[in-house]
């Protein structure tokens, strides 16, 4: 079983920045894709960005140019640098990992963008 632990959420003003981290542990062999999803109140969980072991990325259009994902394979950690934050970026951010077709999720970290 893969365990994912996120950190770095919080309250930030519009236009501000935050950095999220997610570290995988447990049965981490053969993890391919890792990434971030988010869920706003009353809405479905949506893709933010994912990154493969080789570094290929897929960003949601809404965050392109503002968010950057990076991955440290040696540390089994992915980072999400979020900039130019908007109130609509508010939500619970979940880290995910895909291992041989199985999805694993972290517990989520709250990001609130508000003045």
C-alpha positions as CSV (number, residue, x, y, z in Angstrom):
1,X,0.0,0.0,0.0
2,X,1.1,3.5,-0.9
3,X,0.7,6.2,1.8
4,X,0.7,9.8,0.8
5,X,1.2,12.7,3.2
6,X,0.6,16.3,2.0
7,X,1.7,19.5,3.6
8,X,1.8,23.2,2.9
9,X,-1.8,24.4,2.7
10,X,-3.1,27.4,4.4
11,X,-4.7,30.8,4.0
12,X,-3.3,33.2,1.4
13,X,-4.4,36.5,-0.1
14,X,-5.3,36.8,-3.8
15,X,-2.2,37.1,-5.8
16,X,-0.1,35.3,-3.3
17,X,1.8,32.0,-3.4
18,X,1.9,28.7,-1.7
19,X,3.9,25.5,-2.0
20,X,2.4,22.1,-1.4
21,X,4.5,19.0,-0.8
22,X,3.5,15.3,-1.0
23,X,5.7,12.4,0.0
24,X,4.9,8.8,-0.8
25,X,5.9,5.9,1.5
26,X,5.1,2.2,1.9
27,X,4.9,0.1,-1.2
28,X,6.3,2.8,-3.5
29,X,7.8,0.6,-6.2
30,X,6.4,1.1,-9.7
31,X,4.7,4.4,-8.9
32,X,4.3,6.0,-12.3
33,X,2.2,9.2,-12.2
34,X,1.9,11.5,-9.2
35,X,0.0,14.7,-9.0
36,X,-2.6,17.0,-7.5
37,X,-6.4,17.2,-7.7
38,X,-8.6,19.7,-5.9
39,X,-12.2,19.8,-4.7
40,X,-14.0,23.0,-4.0
41,X,-17.1,23.1,-1.8
42,X,-20.1,21.7,-3.7
43,X,-18.0,20.7,-6.7
44,X,-16.5,17.5,-8.0
45,X,-12.8,16.7,-7.5
46,X,-10.8,18.0,-10.5
47,X,-7.4,17.6,-12.0
48,X,-4.9,20.3,-11.2
49,X,-1.7,18.7,-12.6
50,X,0.0,15.4,-12.9
51,X,3.6,14.4,-13.6
52,X,5.1,11.1,-14.7
53,X,8.3,9.5,-13.5
54,X,10.0,10.8,-16.7
55,X,8.8,14.4,-16.1
56,X,5.9,14.7,-18.5
57,X,3.2,16.9,-17.2
58,X,-0.5,17.6,-17.8
59,X,-1.9,20.8,-16.4
60,X,-5.5,22.0,-16.1
61,X,-6.0,25.0,-18.3
62,X,-7.1,27.0,-15.3
63,X,-3.7,26.8,-13.7
64,X,-1.3,26.9,-16.7
65,X,1.3,29.6,-16.2
66,X,0.5,30.0,-12.5
67,X,1.2,26.6,-11.0
68,X,4.3,24.5,-11.4
69,X,4.7,20.8,-10.5
70,X,8.1,19.2,-9.8
71,X,9.1,15.8,-8.6
72,X,12.0,14.4,-6.7
73,X,12.1,10.7,-7.5
74,X,14.9,10.0,-5.0
75,X,12.7,11.4,-2.2
76,X,9.4,10.1,-3.6
77,X,8.0,13.6,-3.3
78,X,6.1,15.9,-5.6
79,X,5.8,19.7,-5.1
80,X,3.2,22.1,-6.3
81,X,4.3,25.7,-6.5
82,X,1.2,27.9,-6.8
83,X,1.4,31.5,-7.7
84,X,-1.0,34.3,-8.6
85,X,-3.6,32.6,-6.6
86,X,-7.2,33.4,-7.1
87,X,-10.2,32.9,-4.9
88,X,-11.4,30.2,-7.3
89,X,-8.3,28.2,-6.4
90,X,-9.8,27.6,-3.0
91,X,-10.4,24.0,-2.1
92,X,-9.0,20.8,-0.6
93,X,-5.9,19.7,-2.5
94,X,-5.3,16.0,-2.8
95,X,-2.1,14.3,-3.8
96,X,-2.5,11.2,-5.8
97,X,-0.2,8.4,-7.0
98,X,-0.8,5.8,-9.7
99,X,0.8,2.4,-9.3
100,X,0.1,-0.3,-11.9
101,X,-3.3,1.2,-12.5
102,X,-4.3,1.6,-8.9
103,X,-5.0,5.1,-7.5
104,X,-3.9,6.2,-4.0
105,X,-4.9,9.4,-2.3
106,X,-3.6,11.6,0.4
107,X,-5.8,13.0,3.2
108,X,-5.9,16.4,1.5
109,X,-4.7,19.8,2.6
110,X,-6.9,23.0,2.6
111,X,-6.0,26.0,0.5
112,X,-8.0,29.1,1.0
113,X,-7.5,32.2,-1.1
114,X,-9.2,35.1,0.5
115,X,-8.6,38.7,1.4
